[in-house]
Amino acid sequence: MAKKAAELGALEVGRLKTPGLNFVGGVAGLALQVAPTGSRSWVLRIMVGDKRRELGLGGFPDVPLADARRLARDLRESVRAGRDPVAEKHAAKILLKANQALEVTFEQAVAAYLKGKAGEWGNAKHAQQWSNTLTTYAFPVFGKVPVHAVTTEHVLCALDPIWHVKNETATRVRGRIETVLDFAATKKWRTGENVARWKGHLQMSLAQPSKIATVEHHTALPIGEVGDFMVKLRKLSGPSARALEFLTLTAARAGEVRGAVWSEIDLDAATWSLSGERMKAGKPHRVPLSEPALELLRKQERIGGCDLVFPSHRAVAISDMGMTQTCRRLGGRCVPHGMRSTFRDWVSERTNYAGDLAEMALSHQIPNKVEAAYRRGDMFEKRRGMMQAWSAFVAMPEVKGTVVSINAASAA
């Protein structure tokens, strides 16, 4: 018969320094375990069925002697009642992990995947492009959705607006979504088939890329039609209409407008400042806001708890499809991104503004490295005048047979 340990008091327990298990009595099997480093913790040695278990009860002195004895008695009562504390603890951990998996969003899954693959990218630019495509096209639609809940409908909602007009990009986006969902499955964050797979699934809803490549699309409005388009657009209500109007006035990308937040907007300085994370090129960008753009923003209703400038009725980012459908409602052959092309055509054909000023406004990379190094500034004030002239132009429906030109000073 095992010798019963003497019941020690709190002061005696506090003096225990011998490495190993020091049984303290009061409850059979209760011991203070002293590590070689000097740290101390409570252990209950107990038989569960035909197996001897050692159950941790917490550190000492955080868990005092009286609490350790109470916990030990409760565990012994559980075992006598036929329960297995070790199995229950293991089951609780599994349940906790399952609940945590339910909370992992698609955005978080992307971040985890990129972090795990950080050492495999050929260069930093490729990694940035990988991230940017999902940030631009997938995140506004289902970035905040738990990854286990991402559906075929989510994926199609992200791909549909760009499948015919940017098929090469759309194909990459689809493949990257598929990769992230496969990764999430290995982490047990989602189960079932991959809703972004092409063969036997999305190919049933989307046209074959090889069939799209030769199709000509009218994505940009002719310069002479933009004024009439804006008159019709301003008669429409809703967040997609206002976002499309703001996109036209600023010549920004659809993803930049959909994700615009009030913290980026300085109405007093008439400036919209975007971080590198929000830009396709990965570099910060400033947009001068014209008077019509400022007037639009001042009229925008702010929703409490939501920082988005153009939130949907559910207080989340609107989809690219919403703006595309607005274009269609107005009978336009264009898509939102085509407004950037219309702006570029206007600069080239109707003004004396320098081409590189337009490229800077569009946040395009300067292909010539020598020139890029020379142009360290962003020509912000020069761009302000150009954007004001553009806003004035789009506010004037063009009379057939006449051409209104802007005699702007050349911005060299």
Secondary structure, DSSP 8 states (H G I E B T S, - for coil): ---------HHHHHT---SEEEE--SSTTEEEEE-TTS-EEEEEEEEETTEEEEEEEEEETTS-HHHHHHHHHHHHHHHHTT--HHHHHHHHHHHHHHHHHHH-BHHHHHHHHHHHTGGG-S-HHHHHHHHHHHHHHTHHHHTTSBGGG--HHHHHHHHHHHHTTSHHHHHHHHHHHHHHHHHHHHTTS--SS-TT-TTTTGGGTS--HHHHTT-----S--GGGHHHHHHHHTT--SHHHHHHHHHHHHT--HHHHHT-BGGGEETTTTEEEE-GGGSTTSS-EEEE--HHHHHHHHHS---TT--BSSB-TTSSB--HHHHHHHHHHTT-S--TTHHHHHHHHHHHHHB---HHHHHHHTT---S-HHHHHH--S--HHHHHHHHHHHHHHHTS---TT----B------
